[in-house]
Amino acid sequence: MGVTIADVASRAGVSKTTVSRVLNGKGEINENTVLKVRKAISELGYVPSAGAVGLARGTTQMIGMLVPDLAWAWSGIVQAVVETLEAEGFGLRMLTWNRGEESLRRLGLQVAAKSFDGLLVIEPEGAMGYITELHEAGLPVVLIDDRFQRPGFPYVATTNREGGEQAARHLLDIGRRRPLVVTGPDAFGCTRERLGGFVDAFTKAGIEIDQRRIICGDFQFERCRSAIAGALADGLEFDSVFAHNDPSAAGVLTALHEAGLWVPQDVAVVGFDDVEMASYTYPALTTIRQPMREMGAAAARLLLDHVRGSPEAAPSCVIPTSLVIRGSTLQPGSN
């Protein structure tokens, strides 16, 4: 049999209740008693949970990461987080938010069990209030934010508005004056930022973009494919499309191909994110690179600084976007 809480109590010369209170951090306990219990835990190798390990050596050496789901979209961020944490001797505990209230309950249990030293968070729709409460209760939290939330705790974000401006300036530079915009969901701050930057850049060039040229999308391939097919059926003329993420842009490319239009000769297409698929579309997708790996690594470093109580820990970090030009806007032989 493994080491039990009774073994720890016997070694430390205290009751099982006292050991439990030390493990859970509850109640006022004499410091000498706490030290005896932690020493017994260490000597016996008692590991009932990550929380107990943390008490034995002062930290769990684990970081929690909450994501909406385990879809490929987060792979670049997660990989960078893992690499950064491993280099610092920390592990990663993944948590998803795909079961709503049940996920919230499980997160609460993990926090109560002291399963990790800090929490990285991606887009917790409907959970920001609870995440903020955890931070205010003392849990170090960093938000990896691509949707322009600005919580009252540290975050790592990118320049969505500047990204929209970059897309617009590129299309203007290649002579496109009649753009169509396929946005993300209206509720997301990044949608407003990307659209605002794009529209402002065209306005500065003396070109107004009316509402007919702004189509509400949902960041999904099929919805955007249908949206472009509908625009073409309605006779809307356009020489370029700015899609608010790369799956949307892939849907745009497919709709244009199905309509017999050439990209970029007839219509130039720009996406946003620069996920792996952007290199595999036909033609390869020009896009605004959201620096996901850099954001993941920066968020992990920022959280570790706060976990360690570093006086030099930054409050937040913003990493700029960049334009990646590929075949969907650059014709063969062009410079």
C-alpha positions in Angstrom: 0.0 0.0 0.0 1.1 3.6 -0.6 1.8 6.2 2.0 -1.4 7.4 3.7 -2.5 10.5 5.6 -2.3 8.4 8.8 1.3 7.7 8.1 2.0 11.4 7.7 0.2 12.1 10.9 2.1 9.5 12.8 5.5 10.7 11.5 4.7 14.3 12.3 3.1 13.4 15.7 -0.2 15.2 14.9 -3.8 14.1 14.1 -5.0 13.3 10.7 -7.3 16.3 10.9 -4.3 18.6 11.4 -2.5 17.0 8.4 -5.7 17.6 6.3 -5.9 21.2 7.5 -2.3 21.8 6.5 -2.8 20.2 3.1 -5.9 22.3 2.4 -4.4 25.5 3.9 -7.4 25.9 6.2 -7.5 27.3 9.7 -4.8 28.8 11.9 -2.1 26.3 12.6 1.1 26.8 14.6 4.1 27.3 12.2 6.1 24.6 13.9 3.3 22.1 13.3 3.1 23.1 9.7 6.8 22.6 9.2 6.6 19.1 10.9 3.8 18.1 8.6 5.6 19.3 5.5 8.7 17.5 6.6 6.8 14.3 7.1 5.2 14.6 3.7 8.6 15.1 2.1 10.3 12.2 4.0 7.5 9.8 3.2 6.9 10.9 -0.3 3.1 11.3 0.3 1.5 12.6 -2.9 -2.3 12.6 -2.6 -2.6 15.5 -5.1 -0.6 18.1 -6.8 -1.5 20.4 -3.9 0.3 18.2 -1.5 3.4 18.1 -3.6 3.3 21.9 -3.7 3.2 22.1 0.1 6.1 19.6 0.4 8.4 21.7 -1.8 6.7 25.2 -1.8 5.3 25.0 -5.3 3.5 22.5 -7.5 5.8 23.3 -10.4 2.6 23.1 -12.5 0.7 25.7 -14.5 -2.9 25.4 -15.5 -4.1 26.4 -18.9 -7.8 27.0 -19.7 -8.8 26.9 -23.4 -12.2 26.8 -25.1 -11.5 23.4 -26.6 -8.6 21.3 -27.9 -9.0 22.4 -31.5 -6.0 22.9 -33.8 -6.4 26.7 -33.6 -4.6 26.9 -30.3 -1.7 24.5 -31.2 0.9 27.2 -31.8 0.1 28.9 -28.5 0.0 25.7 -26.5 3.3 24.4 -28.0 5.1 27.6 -27.2 3.7 27.6 -23.6 4.9 24.0 -23.1 8.4 24.7 -24.4 8.7 27.8 -22.2 7.4 26.1 -19.1 9.6 23.0 -19.6 12.7 25.1 -19.9 11.8 26.5 -16.5 11.1 23.1 -14.9 7.3 23.5 -14.9 4.6 21.2 -16.3 1.3 22.0 -17.9 -2.2 20.9 -16.8 -4.8 21.5 -19.6 -8.4 22.4 -18.8 -11.2 23.0 -21.4 -14.2 25.2 -21.2 -16.5 23.1 -23.5 -18.9 21.9 -20.8 -20.0 25.2 -19.4 -20.9 25.1 -15.8 -19.4 21.6 -15.4 -16.1 22.9 -16.6 -16.4 25.8 -14.2 -17.0 23.4 -11.3 -14.0 21.3 -12.3 -11.8 24.3 -12.5 -12.9 25.3 -9.0 -12.0 21.9 -7.7 -8.5 22.1 -9.3 -8.0 25.5 -7.8 -9.2 24.4 -4.3 -6.8 21.4 -4.5 -3.9 23.7 -5.3 -3.2 21.7 -8.5 -1.2 24.5 -10.1 0.6 27.7 -9.2 -0.9 29.9 -11.8 -3.4 29.9 -14.7 -3.1 30.8 -18.3 -6.4 31.5 -20.0 -7.6 31.8 -23.6 -11.0 33.3 -24.4 -13.2 32.1 -21.5 -16.6 33.3 -22.9 -18.9 33.6 -20.0 -16.2 32.9 -17.5 -14.3 36.2 -17.1 -16.1 37.1 -14.0 -15.1 33.9 -12.3 -11.5 34.1 -13.6 -11.3 37.6 -12.2 -12.5 36.4 -8.8 -9.7 33.8 -8.8 -7.1 36.4 -9.6 -8.5 38.7 -6.9 -8.4 35.8 -4.4 -4.6 35.5 -5.0 -4.2 33.1 -8.0 -1.8 34.4 -10.5 -3.6 34.6 -13.9 -2.6 35.7 -17.4 -5.0 36.0 -20.3 -3.8 35.2 -23.8 -6.1 37.5 -25.6 -6.8 37.7 -29.4 -10.3 39.2 -29.0 -9.5 42.5 -27.3 -10.7 41.9 -23.8 -9.0 44.0 -21.2 -9.4 42.4 -17.8 -8.1 43.7 -14.5 -5.2 41.3 -14.5 -2.2 40.7 -16.8 -2.8 39.8 -20.4 -0.8 39.2 -23.6 -2.5 40.6 -26.7 -1.8 41.5 -30.3 -2.5 44.6 -32.4 -5.7 43.8 -34.1 -6.5 47.4 -35.2 -3.0 47.8 -36.7 -3.5 44.4 -38.4 -6.6 45.6 -40.1 -4.7 48.7 -41.3 -1.9 46.5 -42.6 -4.4 44.5 -44.7 -6.0 47.6 -46.1 -2.7 49.3 -47.0 -1.5 46.2 -48.8 -4.7 46.0 -50.9 -4.4 49.7 -51.7 -0.8 49.2 -52.7 -1.7 46.6 -55.2 -4.4 48.8 -56.7 -7.6 47.3 -55.1 -10.3 49.9 -54.5 -13.5 47.9 -54.1 -13.0 45.6 -51.1 -15.4 43.3 -49.3 -14.9 42.5 -45.6 -16.0 39.3 -44.0 -15.9 40.0 -40.3 -15.8 37.8 -37.2 -18.6 37.7 -34.7 -19.9 41.1 -33.7 -19.5 40.3 -30.0 -15.7 40.0 -30.2 -13.6 43.1 -29.7 -11.1 41.9 -32.2 -13.8 42.1 -34.9 -14.4 45.7 -34.2 -10.7 46.4 -34.0 -9.8 44.7 -37.3 -12.8 46.3 -39.1 -12.1 49.7 -37.7 -8.4 49.7 -38.7 -9.3 48.5 -42.2 -12.1 51.0 -42.8 -10.0 53.9 -41.4 -7.1 53.1 -43.8 -9.5 53.2 -46.8 -11.1 56.3 -45.6 -7.7 58.0 -45.4 -7.2 57.0 -49.0 -10.5 58.7 -49.9 -12.5 55.5 -50.3 -15.6 55.0 -48.2 -16.7 51.4 -47.5 -20.5 51.2 -47.2 -22.3 48.7 -45.1 -23.2 46.5 -48.1 -19.5 45.6 -48.4 -19.3 44.4 -44.8 -20.6 40.9 -44.3 -20.9 39.5 -40.8 -19.2 36.1 -40.5 -18.5 33.7 -37.7 -14.8 32.7 -38.3 -16.0 29.5 -39.9 -15.2 28.2 -43.4 -18.7 27.2 -44.5 -20.4 30.4 -43.4 -17.9 32.5 -45.2 -18.1 30.4 -48.3 -21.8 30.9 -48.4 -21.5 34.6 -47.7 -19.3 35.1 -50.8 -21.5 33.0 -52.9 -24.5 35.1 -51.8 -22.6 38.4 -52.5 -21.8 37.2 -56.1 -25.4 36.1 -56.6 -26.6 39.5 -55.6 -24.3 41.1 -58.2 -22.1 42.9 -55.7 -18.9 43.9 -57.4 -15.6 43.7 -55.6 -11.9 43.2 -56.4 -10.7 42.1 -53.0 -11.7 40.5 -49.8 -10.4 40.9 -46.2 -11.5 38.0 -44.1 -11.1 38.2 -40.4 -9.4 34.9 -39.9 -7.7 32.3 -42.1 -10.5 29.6 -42.1 -12.9 32.4 -43.3 -10.4 33.3 -46.0 -10.2 29.7 -47.1 -14.0 29.7 -47.4 -13.7 32.8 -49.5 -11.1 31.2 -51.8 -13.3 28.2 -52.3 -16.4 30.3 -53.2 -14.4 32.3 -55.7 -13.0 29.2 -57.4 -16.5 27.7 -57.6 -17.7 30.9 -59.3 -14.9 30.6 -61.9 -13.0 33.7 -60.6 -9.2 33.8 -60.5 -7.3 34.7 -57.4 -5.6 37.2 -57.3 -6.2 38.3 -60.9 -10.0 38.9 -60.4 -10.1 39.1 -56.6 -7.3 39.4 -54.1 -7.8 37.8 -50.7 -6.2 38.6 -47.3 -6.8 36.6 -44.1 -5.8 37.0 -40.5 -3.8 34.8 -38.1 -1.3 33.0 -40.3 -2.2 29.5 -39.0 -0.6 26.6 -40.7 -3.3 26.1 -43.3 -2.6 29.5 -44.8 0.4 28.1 -46.6 -1.6 25.1 -48.0 -4.6 26.9 -49.6 -4.6 27.5 -53.4 -3.2 30.0 -54.0 -1.3 30.3 -50.7 -2.9 32.9 -48.5 -1.7 36.4 -47.9 -2.6 37.1 -44.3 -1.9 39.2 -41.2 0.3 37.2 -38.9 -1.0 37.1 -35.4 2.1 36.0 -33.4 0.6 33.1 -31.6 3.8 31.3 -30.6 5.3 34.6 -29.4 2.1 35.3 -27.5 2.2 31.8 -25.9 5.8 32.1 -24.8 5.4 35.7 -23.5 2.3 34.7 -21.5 4.1 31.8 -19.9 7.1 33.9 -19.0 4.8 36.7 -17.7 2.8 34.2 -15.5 6.0 32.6 -14.1 7.2 36.1 -13.1 4.0 36.7 -11.2 4.1 33.2 -9.7 7.6 33.8 -8.4 6.6 37.3 -7.2 9.2 39.0 -9.3 9.3 42.8 -8.7 10.1 43.2 -12.4 6.9 41.3 -13.6 5.3 43.4 -16.3 1.6 44.2 -16.0 0.8 43.1 -19.6 2.3 42.7 -23.0 1.2 43.6 -26.5 3.0 41.9 -29.5 2.5 43.5 -33.0 1.0 41.8 -36.0 2.8 41.6 -39.4 1.8 41.2 -43.1 2.8 37.9 -44.8 2.4 38.2 -48.6 1.6 35.1 -50.6 -0.1 34.1 -53.8 -3.6 35.2 -53.0 -2.6 38.9 -53.6 0.7 38.6 -55.4 0.5 37.6 -59.1 3.2 35.4 -60.6 6.1 37.6 -61.7 5.2 40.5 -59.4 7.7 42.0 -56.9 
